[in-house]
Amino acid sequence: MSLTVILIIAIALSLAFHFVGVYAGAKKTVWVMLVFVWAIVVGTAMNEIKPAGYKDIEKMKGQFSDTDKLIEEAGEEVSLYEMIAIKKSYQTNKPKK
């Protein structure tokens, strides 16, 4: 799941909670739920990738200098957000067949 999809889902849930809260008169509860939703979104984006992702990174290493720079900046533990940036860089540089 890409970061854009996660953010779109979080914004949609935020709007839904807002309108339900205003209608039901439960504004404090809505704010608590919005904080939880955004905490989950940020936590998901910052989670470490699965082991299969590290295999993909190994395949991408050494092919393009800007992709290698992103891999080096990510360090030992690569987050989901960093993996998205690495894959985007790799796909931008990779010639189309």
Salt bridges, closest charged atoms under 4 A:
ASP56 OD2 - LYS87 NZ 3.78
GLU58 OE2 - LYS61 NZ 3.35
